[in-house]
Amino acid sequence: MRIRKILGRVVKENITHSVAKLENDRYAVGQLALGQTVEMDAQFDTLDAAFEHWLATLPLHTKPAQWECSDEHEAQP
């Protein structure tokens, strides 16, 4: 499936690491460009799953503690 929109990216030492939305409303992570085709086994069903994978695979040597994901942004009952 082809990439429809790049949702975000980080550039580190000439490596671009992106999260993208596909034409089939699924998501992809990696070194991506608009219009690029992504194989089915590299697609994610949800943005949350794609983001978690993107964060875990960022091209950094060590990830600062403040980069850890949390659910604090979700609405409280």
C-alpha positions in Angstrom: 0.0 0.0 0.0 1.2 3.5 -0.8 2.0 6.2 1.8 -0.6 9.0 1.8 0.8 11.3 4.5 3.9 11.6 6.7 2.6 12.3 10.2 5.9 13.0 11.8 9.7 12.4 11.5 12.9 12.7 13.3 16.2 13.3 11.5 19.3 12.0 13.3 22.7 11.9 11.7 21.2 12.0 8.2 18.7 9.2 9.0 15.1 10.2 8.7 12.7 8.0 10.8 9.0 8.6 10.0 5.5 7.6 11.0 3.1 7.6 8.0 -0.5 7.0 7.2 -1.2 4.7 4.2 -3.9 4.9 1.6 -5.7 1.9 3.3 -5.9 3.9 6.6 -3.1 1.7 8.2 0.3 3.1 9.4 3.9 2.5 8.6 7.2 3.3 10.3 10.8 3.8 9.0 12.7 5.7 6.3 9.6 6.6 4.3 8.6 9.0 1.5 5.2 10.1 0.1 4.0 7.6 -2.5 6.3 4.9 -1.4 4.9 1.4 -1.3 4.9 -0.5 2.1 4.5 -4.3 2.2 1.6 -5.6 4.3 3.8 -7.3 6.9 5.3 -3.8 7.7 2.0 -2.1 8.3 0.3 -1.3 11.6 -3.5 -1.4 12.3 -3.4 1.5 14.7 -1.6 4.8 15.2 -0.8 3.7 18.8 0.9 0.5 17.6 2.9 2.4 14.9 3.9 5.1 17.3 5.2 2.6 19.9 7.2 0.8 17.2 8.5 4.2 15.9 9.6 5.3 19.4 11.3 1.9 20.1 13.2 2.0 16.9 14.4 5.7 16.9 18.0 5.9 15.7 19.3 7.0 19.1 22.0 5.4 21.2 20.1 5.8 24.4 16.6 7.1 25.0 16.1 9.7 27.8 13.7 8.6 30.5 11.3 11.5 29.6 10.7 9.9 26.2 8.9 6.9 27.8 5.3 6.7 26.7 2.5 7.1 29.2 -1.3 7.3 29.1 -1.4 10.6 31.1 -2.7 12.4 28.0 -5.9 10.3 28.0 -9.1 11.8 29.5 -9.7 10.9 33.1 -13.2 9.6 34.1 
